[in-house]
């Protein structure tokens, strides 16, 4: 009798998670760069999940950058419980990323990260970060910088 393929895949995933983060594979980086939208899962105060569709970009260190408004549930949840999950999906295939979020609220770092996210989502060159500060302030925007701890494909 052969083993259940789901159990085999689950054991492989658990082994990968136990081994710790070793960085993005070339396949994962290509996949992330080919997509712009993801689902961000954070934990509510009562422990239940909160999921939001968000645009993202990668920084030079491989962290996922998400521009959010300071007063949103995802931002408050990530501040309280920084362990988050991100799913970048494409039909039946998805890249699942676990990570730790930090909130970036001060300039020039916030403006530089926001400029990267805006360029990816707009398909345009990176705007001048300093010119973005008034808009970021008016919209009460900050950045969640998610440092990956594990990533794997499903489907």
NORRA-V838383 format. One line per field, one symbol per residue. ss: DSSP state (H for helix, E for strand, C for the rest). Layout:
ss->???
This chain:
ss->CCCCHHHHHHHHHHHHHHHCCCCCCHHHHHHHHCCCEEEEEEECCCCCEEEEEEECEECCCCCEEEEEECCCHHHHHHHHCCEEEEEEEECCEEEEEEEEEEEECCCCHHHHHHHHHHHHHHCCCCCCHHHHHHHHHHCCEEEEEEEEEEEEEEC
